[in-house]
Amino acid sequence: MASTTLAAQTAAARATPSDDKRWRQVDVRMRRLGYRPDGLIEALHTTQELFGYLDDEALVYVGESLGVPPSKVYGVATFYSYFTLKPQGRHTCVVCTGTACYINGASALLAAIERELGVKAGQTTSDERVSVLKARCLGACSMAPAAVIDGEVKGKVAAPELVALLEAL
């Protein structure tokens, strides 16, 4: 209990990385979590929600505020596929690579995107228009292969159709 109080006092005294008002929201979230190390995932989630991604500055700040070593913060941020360490494009395409989608052509979707847009899964196009991600399963197996473009599920999608949708964004 004493260490939690000490962590809270230390975090409260620490200056935010910048004057950006979003850091206040991150601080509020960490305060509600009691500046406890077990609040790491929630604090990172809040930070990414507000900033769009987790850069080194954010990882260090959240880790120091919660008393979590940098190696553990980085480990958590890279282990969970939800977290991203780079800015994302204006649009997002998530290709399902679950068993049903894989069997029905998910790899062809990713290959077409790479060939036509010049971007691999986990990357963003050079014009920062589209970020391409992979998901282990979207839960849309009956619609395999499936992709999600800006939150809208596209099922039984063929590679040329998916590429055309992305090029039109």
C-alpha positions as YAML, in Angstrom:
chain: A
units: angstrom
residues:
- id: 1
  name: MET
  ca: [0.00, 0.00, 0.00]
- id: 2
  name: ALA
  ca: [2.83, 2.39, 0.85]
- id: 3
  name: SER
  ca: [4.53, 1.74, -2.50]
- id: 4
  name: THR
  ca: [1.29, 2.59, -4.33]
- id: 5
  name: THR
  ca: [1.10, 5.89, -2.48]
- id: 6
  name: LEU
  ca: [4.75, 6.61, -3.27]
- id: 7
  name: ALA
  ca: [4.16, 5.76, -6.95]
- id: 8
  name: ALA
  ca: [1.13, 8.04, -7.02]
- id: 9
  name: GLN
  ca: [3.08, 10.91, -5.46]
- id: 10
  name: THR
  ca: [5.99, 10.41, -7.86]
- id: 11
  name: ALA
  ca: [3.65, 10.27, -10.87]
- id: 12
  name: ALA
  ca: [1.75, 13.34, -9.74]
- id: 13
  name: ALA
  ca: [5.01, 15.27, -9.46]
- id: 14
  name: ARG
  ca: [6.28, 14.14, -12.89]
- id: 15
  name: ALA
  ca: [5.82, 16.57, -15.74]
- id: 16
  name: THR
  ca: [3.98, 15.35, -18.81]
- id: 17
  name: PRO
  ca: [6.03, 14.88, -22.00]
- id: 18
  name: SER
  ca: [4.47, 17.97, -23.58]
- id: 19
  name: ASP
  ca: [1.79, 20.60, -23.03]
- id: 20
  name: ASP
  ca: [-0.63, 18.54, -25.11]
- id: 21
  name: LYS
  ca: [-3.93, 18.39, -23.19]
- id: 22
  name: ARG
  ca: [-4.35, 14.71, -24.02]
- id: 23
  name: TRP
  ca: [-1.64, 13.91, -21.45]
- id: 24
  name: ARG
  ca: [-4.00, 15.20, -18.75]
- id: 25
  name: GLN
  ca: [-6.49, 12.55, -19.80]
- id: 26
  name: VAL
  ca: [-3.80, 9.88, -19.61]
- id: 27
  name: ASP
  ca: [-2.92, 11.13, -16.11]
- id: 28
  name: VAL
  ca: [-6.56, 11.04, -15.05]
- id: 29
  name: ARG
  ca: [-6.82, 7.43, -16.22]
- id: 30
  name: MET
  ca: [-3.65, 6.42, -14.37]
- id: 31
  name: ARG
  ca: [-4.85, 8.22, -11.25]
- id: 32
  name: ARG
  ca: [-8.13, 6.26, -11.39]
- id: 33
  name: LEU
  ca: [-6.06, 3.09, -11.67]
- id: 34
  name: GLY
  ca: [-4.17, 4.16, -8.54]
- id: 35
  name: TYR
  ca: [-0.86, 4.51, -10.41]
- id: 36
  name: ARG
  ca: [-0.52, 0.75, -9.95]
- id: 37
  name: PRO
  ca: [1.63, -1.40, -12.22]
- id: 38
  name: ASP
  ca: [-1.30, -3.72, -12.93]
- id: 39
  name: GLY
  ca: [-3.01, -0.81, -14.71]
- id: 40
  name: LEU
  ca: [-0.40, -0.85, -17.49]
- id: 41
  name: ILE
  ca: [-2.57, -2.29, -20.26]
- id: 42
  name: GLU
  ca: [-5.44, 0.08, -19.51]
- id: 43
  name: ALA
  ca: [-3.10, 3.08, -19.37]
- id: 44
  name: LEU
  ca: [-1.50, 2.10, -22.68]
- id: 45
  name: HIS
  ca: [-4.93, 1.60, -24.20]
- id: 46
  name: THR
  ca: [-6.02, 5.08, -23.12]
- id: 47
  name: THR
  ca: [-2.79, 6.60, -24.43]
- id: 48
  name: GLN
  ca: [-3.16, 4.92, -27.81]
- id: 49
  name: GLU
  ca: [-6.82, 5.92, -28.02]
- id: 50
  name: LEU
  ca: [-5.86, 9.55, -27.50]
- id: 51
  name: PHE
  ca: [-2.69, 9.72, -29.62]
- id: 52
  name: GLY
  ca: [-3.36, 7.02, -32.22]
- id: 53
  name: TYR
  ca: [-0.22, 5.04, -31.40]
- id: 54
  name: LEU
  ca: [2.39, 4.51, -28.70]
- id: 55
  name: ASP
  ca: [5.74, 6.20, -29.33]
- id: 56
  name: ASP
  ca: [8.85, 5.84, -27.16]
- id: 57
  name: GLU
  ca: [7.96, 8.97, -25.20]
- id: 58
  name: ALA
  ca: [4.54, 7.57, -24.31]
- id: 59
  name: LEU
  ca: [5.93, 4.17, -23.31]
- id: 60
  name: VAL
  ca: [8.53, 5.77, -21.04]
- id: 61
  name: TYR
  ca: [6.05, 8.19, -19.47]
- id: 62
  name: VAL
  ca: [3.41, 5.56, -18.71]
- id: 63
  name: GLY
  ca: [6.03, 3.11, -17.44]
- id: 64
  name: GLU
  ca: [7.66, 5.64, -15.13]
- id: 65
  name: SER
  ca: [4.28, 6.85, -13.89]
- id: 66
  name: LEU
  ca: [3.19, 3.32, -12.99]
- id: 67
  name: GLY
  ca: [6.59, 2.15, -11.74]
- id: 68
  name: VAL
  ca: [6.94, -0.46, -14.50]
- id: 69
  name: PRO
  ca: [10.37, -1.19, -16.01]
- id: 70
  name: PRO
  ca: [10.83, -0.13, -19.66]
- id: 71
  name: SER
  ca: [11.43, -3.71, -20.78]
- id: 72
  name: LYS
  ca: [8.05, -4.83, -19.43]
- id: 73
  name: VAL
  ca: [6.23, -1.82, -20.93]
- id: 74
  name: TYR
  ca: [7.78, -2.50, -24.34]
- id: 75
  name: GLY
  ca: [7.08, -6.22, -23.98]
- id: 76
  name: VAL
  ca: [3.39, -5.59, -23.32]
- id: 77
  name: ALA
  ca: [3.12, -3.03, -26.12]
- id: 78
  name: THR
  ca: [4.67, -5.40, -28.65]
- id: 79
  name: PHE
  ca: [2.98, -8.60, -27.43]
- id: 80
  name: TYR
  ca: [-0.61, -7.44, -27.87]
- id: 81
  name: SER
  ca: [-1.53, -6.96, -31.52]
- id: 82
  name: TYR
  ca: [-3.94, -4.15, -30.60]
- id: 83
  name: PHE
  ca: [-1.08, -1.81, -29.74]
- id: 84
  name: THR
  ca: [0.86, -0.04, -32.46]
- id: 85
  name: LEU
  ca: [4.16, 1.77, -32.12]
- id: 86
  name: LYS
  ca: [3.89, 3.76, -35.35]
- id: 87
  name: PRO
  ca: [1.39, 6.34, -36.58]
- id: 88
  name: GLN
  ca: [-1.43, 4.80, -38.57]
- id: 89
  name: GLY
  ca: [-2.79, 5.89, -41.92]
- id: 90
  name: ARG
  ca: [-6.03, 7.81, -42.40]
- id: 91
  name: HIS
  ca: [-7.71, 4.51, -43.30]
- id: 92
  name: THR
  ca: [-7.20, 1.03, -41.92]
- id: 93
  name: CYS
  ca: [-7.52, -2.36, -43.57]
- id: 94
  name: VAL
  ca: [-7.41, -5.43, -41.33]
- id: 95
  name: VAL
  ca: [-7.12, -8.76, -43.15]
- id: 96
  name: CYS
  ca: [-8.24, -11.84, -41.24]
- id: 97
  name: THR
  ca: [-5.69, -14.65, -41.23]
- id: 98
  name: GLY
  ca: [-7.70, -17.11, -39.16]
- id: 99
  name: THR
  ca: [-8.04, -20.68, -40.36]
- id: 100
  name: ALA
  ca: [-11.17, -20.21, -42.49]
- id: 101
  name: CYS
  ca: [-9.85, -17.02, -44.07]
- id: 102
  name: TYR
  ca: [-6.41, -18.49, -44.61]
- id: 103
  name: ILE
  ca: [-7.86, -21.54, -46.38]
- id: 104
  name: ASN
  ca: [-10.09, -19.29, -48.51]
- id: 105
  name: GLY
  ca: [-7.36, -16.91, -49.70]
- id: 106
  name: ALA
  ca: [-6.23, -14.46, -47.03]
- id: 107
  name: SER
  ca: [-2.63, -14.83, -48.16]
- id: 108
  name: ALA
  ca: [-3.68, -13.86, -51.71]
- id: 109
  name: LEU
  ca: [-5.33, -10.73, -50.30]
- id: 110
  name: LEU
  ca: [-2.16, -9.72, -48.47]
- id: 111
  name: ALA
  ca: [0.01, -10.52, -51.51]
- id: 112
  name: ALA
  ca: [-2.20, -8.37, -53.76]
- id: 113
  name: ILE
  ca: [-2.10, -5.46, -51.33]
- id: 114
  name: GLU
  ca: [1.69, -5.71, -51.12]
- id: 115
  name: ARG
  ca: [2.06, -5.97, -54.89]
- id: 116
  name: GLU
  ca: [-0.39, -3.20, -55.83]
- id: 117
  name: LEU
  ca: [-0.03, -0.76, -52.93]
- id: 118
  name: GLY
  ca: [3.57, -1.55, -52.01]
- id: 119
  name: VAL
  ca: [2.81, -2.14, -48.36]
- id: 120
  name: LYS
  ca: [3.07, -5.23, -46.16]
- id: 121
  name: ALA
  ca: [0.92, -6.11, -43.18]
- id: 122
  name: GLY
  ca: [1.93, -3.97, -40.23]
- id: 123
  name: GLN
  ca: [2.93, -1.06, -42.45]
- id: 124
  name: THR
  ca: [1.39, 2.14, -43.76]
- id: 125
  name: THR
  ca: [1.51, 3.35, -47.34]
- id: 126
  name: SER
  ca: [4.15, 6.01, -48.04]
- id: 127
  name: ASP
  ca: [1.41, 8.63, -48.50]
- id: 128
  name: GLU
  ca: [0.04, 7.69, -45.04]
- id: 129
  name: ARG
  ca: [-3.33, 6.93, -46.60]
- id: 130
  name: VAL
  ca: [-3.78, 3.25, -45.65]
- id: 131
  name: SER
  ca: [-2.46, 1.08, -42.83]
- id: 132
  name: VAL
  ca: [-2.63, -2.66, -43.40]
- id: 133
  name: LEU
  ca: [-2.92, -4.99, -40.43]
- id: 134
  name: LYS
  ca: [-3.46, -8.71, -39.88]
- id: 135
  name: ALA
  ca: [-5.83, -10.20, -37.33]
- id: 136
  name: ARG
  ca: [-5.77, -13.78, -36.12]
- id: 137
  name: CYS
  ca: [-9.55, -14.00, -36.36]
- id: 138
  name: LEU
  ca: [-12.35, -11.53, -36.97]
- id: 139
  name: GLY
  ca: [-15.10, -13.98, -36.03]
- id: 140
  name: ALA
  ca: [-16.55, -13.77, -39.54]
- id: 141
  name: CYS
  ca: [-15.65, -17.29, -40.63]
- id: 142
  name: SER
  ca: [-18.78, -17.77, -42.74]
- id: 143
  name: MET
  ca: [-17.68, -14.75, -44.80]
- id: 144
  name: ALA
  ca: [-14.12, -15.97, -45.42]
- id: 145
  name: PRO
  ca: [-11.90, -14.47, -46.61]
- id: 146
  name: ALA
  ca: [-12.79, -11.33, -44.70]
- id: 147
  name: ALA
  ca: [-11.28, -7.91, -44.19]
- id: 148
  name: VAL
  ca: [-12.33, -4.86, -42.24]
- id: 149
  name: ILE
  ca: [-11.91, -1.49, -43.91]
- id: 150
  name: ASP
  ca: [-12.40, 1.48, -41.60]
- id: 151
  name: GLY
  ca: [-14.59, -0.62, -39.31]
- id: 152
  name: GLU
  ca: [-16.77, -2.13, -42.05]
- id: 153
  name: VAL
  ca: [-16.52, -5.88, -42.61]
- id: 154
  name: LYS
  ca: [-16.09, -7.03, -46.20]
- id: 155
  name: GLY
  ca: [-16.76, -10.73, -46.61]
- id: 156
  name: LYS
  ca: [-15.98, -13.19, -49.39]
- id: 157
  name: VAL
  ca: [-13.74, -10.49, -50.78]
- id: 158
  name: ALA
  ca: [-11.50, -11.18, -53.77]
- id: 159
  name: ALA
  ca: [-8.02, -9.69, -54.04]
- id: 160
  name: PRO
  ca: [-8.77, -7.38, -57.00]
- id: 161
  name: GLU
  ca: [-11.92, -6.10, -55.27]
- id: 162
  name: LEU
  ca: [-10.07, -5.41, -52.01]
- id: 163
  name: VAL
  ca: [-7.25, -3.59, -53.79]
- id: 164
  name: ALA
  ca: [-9.79, -1.48, -55.73]
- id: 165
  name: LEU
  ca: [-11.55, -0.56, -52.47]
- id: 166
  name: LEU
  ca: [-8.26, 0.50, -50.90]
- id: 167
  name: GLU
  ca: [-7.15, 2.47, -53.94]
- id: 168
  name: ALA
  ca: [-10.47, 4.35, -53.90]
- id: 169
  name: LEU
  ca: [-9.95, 5.56, -50.32]
...
